Amino acid sequence: MASIVKKGLFIFLVSFAVISGGSNAKAFTNQVIQRGAVGDDVIELQARLQNIGYYRGRIDGVFGWGTYWALRNFQKAYRLPIDGLAGTTTKNKLADASNFNRAFVHEQIRKGNEFTYYGGTPIEKQIKTKPAGAKKRAPKSPGRKVNKAATNSPAGFSQNDIQLLANAVYGESRGEPYIGQVAVAAVILNRLESPVFPHSVSGVIFEPGAFTAVADGQIWLTPNERAKEAVIDAINGWDPTGNALYYFNPDTATSKWIWSRPQIKKIGKHIFCE
């Protein structure tokens, strides 16, 4: 009788381990995972970060800017060195804090399904099955060179959107520190999500009276790579403004209305407001 009970308990424990998918015994390989990396380690990194709410993008095995900022936010929250690199300490902490069902995640990628991997939600409810006959995305090989521009162009924004955003950032803030340029891009993106502003990049930027660079023609200056990088960082979640909708230069602003807005913080020469 005792042997039957033990056997039943063993089967239960094994079954539970398989269902939970939470084994961290062989988490990651020994490599330091960094931006530009591709492959299984990146898939696991993205899935684990999404599992605990830090990563909201597609789990695709490409370490782009979205993964980078999600990793930095995780490092900050867990009081780790904030460098955007997944080294041994960061990987161990992430493995301890998260769950990773390797079989589930890789199956969805192999089938070309749209899916997420958030903790607290049954995984079977996080799958959007790809229609029969639809083309599957070619799997990414760890040895394959990834086009940086394609990797860093987030879904939902066209190349024209990104170019126009870069023009606006360059025209408005090219003399600002990098964080100040990201902040300007973030304000434009925050307006996209607000019901009181137009719902397109061009609509927000060219709204009458919205931006000085449009009024004085500096919007048409050719942006540098730094401005483009600031746009990508903002699109991928970096908002140093704290959800600001407005900003102004206190040395030149004459509008009483803008001074009446609740102020959040100052970055460079600009004050950012609600």
Sine and cosine of phi, psi and omega as CSV:
sin_phi,cos_phi,sin_psi,cos_psi,sin_omega,cos_omega
0.00,0.00,-0.68,0.73,-0.01,-1.00
-0.88,0.47,-0.63,0.77,-0.02,-1.00
-0.92,0.39,-0.57,0.82,0.02,-1.00
-0.91,0.41,-0.67,0.74,0.02,-1.00
-0.89,0.46,-0.71,0.71,0.00,-1.00
-0.89,0.46,-0.66,0.75,0.00,-1.00
-0.90,0.44,-0.66,0.75,0.02,-1.00
-0.90,0.43,-0.64,0.77,0.02,-1.00
-0.91,0.43,-0.65,0.76,0.01,-1.00
-0.88,0.47,-0.72,0.70,0.01,-1.00
-0.88,0.47,-0.64,0.77,0.01,-1.00
-0.89,0.46,-0.71,0.70,-0.03,-1.00
-0.91,0.42,-0.66,0.75,0.03,-1.00
-0.90,0.44,-0.69,0.72,0.00,-1.00
-0.88,0.47,-0.66,0.75,-0.01,-1.00
-0.89,0.45,-0.66,0.75,-0.01,-1.00
-0.89,0.45,-0.64,0.77,0.00,-1.00
-0.92,0.39,-0.69,0.72,-0.04,-1.00
-0.92,0.39,-0.68,0.73,-0.07,-1.00
-0.93,0.36,-0.54,0.84,0.04,-1.00
0.89,0.46,0.42,0.91,-0.14,-0.99
-0.97,-0.23,0.40,0.92,-0.03,-1.00
-0.95,0.31,0.80,-0.60,0.03,-1.00
-0.93,-0.38,0.21,0.98,-0.12,-0.99
-0.88,0.47,-0.56,0.83,-0.03,-1.00
-0.83,-0.56,0.79,0.61,-0.03,-1.00
-0.97,0.24,0.82,-0.58,0.10,-1.00
0.90,0.44,0.17,-0.99,0.17,-0.99
-0.98,-0.20,-0.19,-0.98,-0.07,-1.00
-1.00,0.07,-0.09,1.00,-0.08,-1.00
-0.95,0.32,0.48,-0.88,0.18,-0.98
-0.99,0.14,0.88,-0.48,-0.09,-1.00
-1.00,0.00,0.80,-0.61,-0.05,-1.00
-0.64,-0.77,0.18,-0.98,-0.04,-1.00
-0.83,0.56,0.72,-0.69,-0.06,-1.00
0.98,-0.21,-0.29,0.96,0.01,-1.00
-0.95,0.31,0.44,-0.90,0.09,-1.00
-0.68,-0.73,0.32,-0.95,0.09,-1.00
0.88,-0.48,-0.22,-0.98,-0.13,-0.99
-0.89,0.45,-0.62,0.78,0.02,-1.00
-0.88,0.48,-0.62,0.79,0.01,-1.00
-0.94,0.34,-0.62,0.78,0.08,-1.00
-0.84,0.54,-0.73,0.68,0.00,-1.00
-0.90,0.43,-0.66,0.75,0.02,-1.00
-0.87,0.50,-0.74,0.67,-0.01,-1.00
-0.90,0.44,-0.68,0.73,-0.03,-1.00
-0.90,0.43,-0.68,0.73,0.00,-1.00
-0.92,0.39,-0.67,0.75,0.04,-1.00
-0.90,0.44,-0.61,0.79,0.04,-1.00
-0.94,0.34,-0.59,0.81,-0.02,-1.00
-0.84,0.54,-0.53,0.85,-0.01,-1.00
-0.93,-0.37,0.32,0.95,0.22,-0.98
1.00,0.03,0.19,0.98,-0.04,-1.00
-1.00,-0.08,-0.45,0.90,-0.06,-1.00
-0.90,-0.44,0.78,-0.62,-0.05,-1.00
-0.89,-0.45,0.07,1.00,-0.04,-1.00
-1.00,0.02,-0.17,-0.98,0.01,-1.00
-0.97,0.24,0.70,-0.72,0.10,-0.99
-0.99,0.11,0.98,-0.17,-0.13,-0.99
-0.75,-0.66,-0.02,1.00,0.03,-1.00
0.99,0.17,0.24,0.97,0.04,-1.00
-0.90,-0.44,0.87,-0.49,-0.05,-1.00
-0.99,0.13,1.00,0.04,0.04,-1.00
-0.98,-0.18,-0.29,-0.96,-0.06,-1.00
-0.93,0.38,-0.57,0.82,0.02,-1.00
-0.88,0.48,-0.69,0.73,0.05,-1.00
-0.91,0.41,-0.65,0.76,-0.02,-1.00
-0.85,0.52,-0.77,0.64,-0.05,-1.00
-0.96,0.29,-0.53,0.85,0.10,-1.00
-0.88,0.47,-0.67,0.74,0.01,-1.00
-0.91,0.41,-0.67,0.74,0.04,-1.00
-0.88,0.47,-0.66,0.75,0.02,-1.00
-0.90,0.43,-0.62,0.78,0.08,-1.00
-0.89,0.46,-0.72,0.69,0.00,-1.00
-0.87,0.50,-0.65,0.76,0.01,-1.00
-0.90,0.44,-0.71,0.70,-0.03,-1.00
-0.90,0.44,-0.54,0.84,-0.05,-1.00
-0.98,-0.19,0.26,0.97,0.09,-1.00
0.82,0.57,0.70,0.71,0.08,-1.00
-0.97,-0.22,0.30,-0.95,0.11,-0.99
-0.83,0.56,0.79,-0.61,-0.10,-1.00
-1.00,-0.05,1.00,-0.07,-0.04,-1.00
-0.75,-0.66,-0.05,1.00,-0.01,-1.00
0.94,0.34,0.27,0.96,0.04,-1.00
-0.92,-0.38,0.72,-0.70,0.03,-1.00
-0.99,-0.10,1.00,0.09,0.08,-1.00
-1.00,-0.02,-0.20,-0.98,-0.11,-0.99
-0.86,0.51,-0.76,0.66,-0.05,-1.00
-0.89,0.46,-0.72,0.70,0.00,-1.00
-0.90,0.43,-0.68,0.73,-0.01,-1.00
-0.90,0.43,-0.66,0.75,0.02,-1.00
-0.90,0.43,-0.68,0.73,0.01,-1.00
-0.90,0.43,-0.66,0.75,0.01,-1.00
-0.91,0.40,-0.64,0.77,0.02,-1.00
-0.89,0.45,-0.62,0.78,0.02,-1.00
-0.94,0.35,-0.53,0.85,-0.12,-0.99
-1.00,0.01,-0.22,0.98,-0.17,-0.99
-0.74,-0.67,0.10,-1.00,0.04,-1.00
-0.88,-0.47,0.57,-0.82,0.06,-1.00
-0.61,-0.79,0.93,-0.38,0.07,-1.00
-0.99,-0.11,1.00,0.00,-0.10,-0.99
-0.84,0.55,-0.71,0.71,-0.06,-1.00
-0.88,0.48,-0.70,0.71,-0.01,-1.00
-0.89,0.46,-0.78,0.63,-0.07,-1.00
-0.88,0.48,-0.74,0.67,-0.05,-1.00
-0.93,0.36,-0.52,0.86,0.05,-1.00
-0.91,0.42,-0.67,0.74,-0.01,-1.00
-0.91,0.41,-0.64,0.77,0.04,-1.00
-0.90,0.43,-0.69,0.72,-0.01,-1.00
-0.88,0.48,-0.62,0.78,-0.02,-1.00
-0.99,0.15,-0.17,0.99,-0.01,-1.00
0.98,0.22,0.34,0.94,-0.01,-1.00
-0.97,0.22,0.53,-0.85,0.21,-0.98
-0.99,0.14,0.76,-0.65,-0.05,-1.00
-0.41,-0.91,0.28,-0.96,0.14,-0.99
-0.78,-0.62,0.13,-0.99,-0.07,-1.00
-0.62,-0.78,0.76,0.65,0.00,-1.00
-0.98,0.19,0.63,-0.78,0.07,-1.00
-0.95,0.31,0.46,-0.89,0.03,-1.00
1.00,0.07,-0.07,1.00,0.04,-1.00
-0.83,-0.56,0.77,-0.64,0.01,-1.00
-0.80,0.60,0.73,-0.68,-0.09,-1.00
-0.90,0.43,-0.49,0.87,-0.01,-1.00
-0.92,0.39,-0.30,0.95,0.03,-1.00
-1.00,-0.03,0.03,1.00,-0.05,-1.00
-0.94,-0.33,0.33,0.95,-0.04,-1.00
-0.92,-0.38,0.74,-0.67,0.16,-0.99
-0.91,-0.41,0.98,-0.18,-0.10,-0.99
-0.90,0.44,0.68,-0.73,0.02,-1.00
-0.96,0.26,0.71,-0.71,-0.01,-1.00
-0.85,0.52,0.52,-0.85,0.02,-1.00
-0.87,0.49,0.69,-0.73,0.01,-1.00
1.00,0.02,-0.14,0.99,0.01,-1.00
-0.95,0.30,0.52,-0.86,0.00,-1.00
-0.96,0.29,0.65,-0.76,0.05,-1.00
-1.00,-0.01,0.59,-0.81,0.08,-1.00
-0.95,0.32,0.71,-0.71,0.00,-1.00
-0.89,0.45,0.76,-0.65,0.01,-1.00
-0.89,0.45,0.54,-0.84,-0.02,-1.00
-1.00,0.03,0.74,-0.67,0.01,-1.00
-1.00,-0.03,0.68,-0.74,0.01,-1.00
-0.84,0.54,-0.43,0.90,-0.04,-1.00
-1.00,-0.06,0.00,1.00,-0.07,-1.00
-1.00,0.09,0.69,-0.72,0.03,-1.00
-0.96,0.27,0.77,-0.63,-0.04,-1.00
-0.99,-0.15,0.71,-0.70,0.06,-1.00
-0.94,0.35,0.90,-0.44,-0.11,-0.99
-0.88,0.47,-0.66,0.75,-0.03,-1.00
-0.90,0.44,-0.65,0.76,0.00,-1.00
-0.93,0.37,-0.65,0.76,-0.01,-1.00
-0.88,0.48,-0.61,0.79,-0.12,-0.99
-0.99,-0.10,0.26,0.97,0.06,-1.00
-0.97,-0.25,0.99,-0.10,-0.12,-0.99
-0.91,0.40,0.47,-0.88,0.03,-1.00
-0.88,0.47,0.57,-0.82,0.04,-1.00
0.99,-0.15,-0.22,0.97,0.01,-1.00
-0.82,-0.58,0.80,-0.60,0.04,-1.00
-0.98,0.20,0.23,-0.97,0.09,-1.00
-0.88,0.48,-0.55,0.84,0.05,-1.00
-0.91,0.42,-0.65,0.76,0.06,-1.00
-0.86,0.51,-0.74,0.67,-0.05,-1.00
-0.91,0.42,-0.64,0.77,0.03,-1.00
-0.90,0.44,-0.69,0.72,-0.01,-1.00
-0.91,0.41,-0.65,0.76,0.07,-1.00
-0.88,0.48,-0.68,0.73,0.02,-1.00
-0.89,0.45,-0.64,0.77,0.06,-1.00
-0.86,0.50,-0.70,0.71,-0.01,-1.00
-0.91,0.42,-0.70,0.71,0.00,-1.00
-0.89,0.47,-0.69,0.72,-0.02,-1.00
-0.92,0.40,-0.69,0.72,-0.01,-1.00
-0.92,0.40,-0.56,0.83,-0.06,-1.00
-1.00,0.03,-0.51,0.86,-0.24,-0.97
-0.59,-0.81,0.44,0.90,-0.08,-1.00
-0.90,0.44,-0.35,0.94,0.04,-1.00
-1.00,0.00,0.01,1.00,-0.04,-1.00
-1.00,0.03,0.34,-0.94,0.13,-0.99
-0.89,0.46,0.29,-0.96,-0.08,-1.00
-0.82,0.57,-0.69,0.72,-0.01,-1.00
-0.87,0.49,-0.53,0.85,0.04,-1.00
-0.94,0.35,-0.53,0.85,0.06,-1.00
-0.95,0.31,-0.64,0.76,0.09,-1.00
-0.88,0.48,-0.63,0.78,-0.02,-1.00
-0.88,0.47,-0.67,0.75,0.03,-1.00
-0.89,0.45,-0.69,0.73,0.06,-1.00
-0.88,0.48,-0.64,0.77,-0.02,-1.00
-0.90,0.44,-0.62,0.79,0.03,-1.00
-0.88,0.48,-0.69,0.73,0.02,-1.00
-0.88,0.48,-0.69,0.73,0.01,-1.00
-0.92,0.38,-0.60,0.80,0.05,-1.00
-0.89,0.45,-0.59,0.81,0.04,-1.00
-0.91,0.40,-0.56,0.83,0.05,-1.00
-0.86,0.51,-0.53,0.85,-0.05,-1.00
-1.00,-0.02,-0.07,1.00,-0.01,-1.00
-1.00,-0.07,0.67,-0.75,-0.02,-1.00
-0.94,0.34,-0.21,0.98,-0.06,-1.00
-1.00,-0.06,0.02,1.00,0.01,-1.00
-0.86,-0.51,0.29,-0.96,0.09,-1.00
-0.85,0.53,0.37,-0.93,-0.10,-1.00
-0.95,-0.31,0.53,0.85,0.12,-0.99
-0.62,-0.78,0.41,-0.91,0.00,-1.00
-0.86,0.51,-0.74,0.67,-0.01,-1.00
-0.91,0.42,-0.60,0.80,0.02,-1.00
-0.89,0.45,-0.67,0.74,0.02,-1.00
-0.92,0.39,-0.74,0.67,-0.10,-1.00
-0.93,0.38,-0.63,0.77,-0.07,-1.00
-0.99,-0.12,0.21,0.98,0.11,-0.99
-0.87,0.50,0.75,-0.66,-0.08,-1.00
-0.81,0.59,0.79,-0.61,0.06,-1.00
0.98,0.20,0.07,1.00,-0.11,-0.99
-0.97,0.24,-0.66,0.75,-0.10,-0.99
-0.71,-0.70,0.72,-0.70,0.00,-1.00
-0.87,0.49,-0.61,0.79,-0.04,-1.00
-0.88,0.47,-0.50,0.87,0.06,-1.00
-0.96,0.28,-0.68,0.74,-0.05,-1.00
-0.91,0.42,-0.62,0.79,-0.06,-1.00
-0.99,-0.17,0.07,1.00,0.09,-1.00
1.00,0.06,-0.03,1.00,-0.02,-1.00
-0.95,0.32,-0.17,0.99,0.08,-1.00
-0.87,0.50,-0.40,0.92,-0.08,-1.00
-0.99,-0.10,0.11,0.99,0.14,-0.99
-0.93,0.38,0.50,-0.87,0.00,-1.00
-0.97,0.23,0.88,-0.47,-0.04,-1.00
-0.95,0.31,0.49,-0.87,0.08,-1.00
-1.00,0.01,0.07,-1.00,-0.04,-1.00
-0.90,0.44,-0.52,0.85,-0.01,-1.00
-0.89,0.46,-0.66,0.75,0.04,-1.00
-0.90,0.44,-0.64,0.76,0.02,-1.00
-0.91,0.41,-0.65,0.76,0.03,-1.00
-0.90,0.43,-0.61,0.79,0.03,-1.00
-0.88,0.47,-0.64,0.77,0.04,-1.00
-0.89,0.46,-0.73,0.69,-0.01,-1.00
-0.89,0.46,-0.66,0.75,0.03,-1.00
-0.87,0.49,-0.67,0.74,0.00,-1.00
-0.92,0.39,-0.69,0.73,0.02,-1.00
-0.87,0.49,-0.59,0.81,-0.05,-1.00
-1.00,0.04,0.25,0.97,0.22,-0.98
0.91,-0.41,-0.09,1.00,0.00,-1.00
-0.99,0.12,0.92,-0.40,0.06,-1.00
-0.82,-0.58,1.00,-0.01,-0.02,-1.00
-0.95,0.31,-0.10,1.00,-0.07,-1.00
-1.00,0.06,-0.28,0.96,-0.10,-1.00
0.97,0.25,0.67,0.74,0.05,-1.00
0.94,0.33,0.54,0.84,0.02,-1.00
-0.93,0.37,0.51,-0.86,0.07,-1.00
-0.94,-0.35,-0.25,0.97,-0.03,-1.00
-0.65,-0.76,0.34,-0.94,0.17,-0.99
-0.46,-0.89,0.36,-0.93,0.04,-1.00
-0.39,-0.92,0.33,-0.94,0.06,-1.00
-1.00,-0.09,0.92,-0.39,-0.07,-1.00
-0.90,0.43,-0.32,0.95,-0.01,-1.00
-0.98,0.19,-0.34,0.94,-0.07,-1.00
-0.83,-0.55,-0.22,0.97,-0.08,-1.00
-0.94,0.34,0.74,-0.67,0.03,-1.00
-0.90,-0.44,-0.14,0.99,-0.03,-1.00
-0.96,0.27,0.83,-0.55,0.07,-1.00
-0.92,0.39,-0.53,0.85,-0.03,-1.00
-0.89,0.45,-0.72,0.69,-0.04,-1.00
-0.91,0.42,-0.53,0.85,0.05,-1.00
-0.94,0.33,-0.34,0.94,-0.02,-1.00
-0.99,0.12,-0.21,0.98,-0.02,-1.00
-0.94,0.33,0.63,-0.78,0.08,-1.00
-0.87,0.50,0.82,-0.57,-0.07,-1.00
-1.00,0.02,0.64,-0.77,-0.01,-1.00
-0.99,-0.17,-0.80,0.60,-0.02,-1.00
-0.20,-0.98,0.22,-0.98,0.09,-1.00
-0.93,-0.37,0.75,-0.66,0.06,-1.00
-0.79,-0.61,0.88,-0.48,-0.08,-1.00
0.89,0.46,-0.78,-0.63,0.00,-1.00
-1.00,-0.05,-0.05,1.00,-0.09,-1.00
-0.97,-0.22,0.63,-0.78,0.17,-0.99
-0.98,-0.18,0.76,-0.66,-0.04,-1.00
-0.97,-0.26,0.68,-0.73,-0.17,-0.99
-0.76,-0.65,0.30,-0.95,0.10,-0.99
-0.97,0.26,0.00,0.00,0.00,0.00
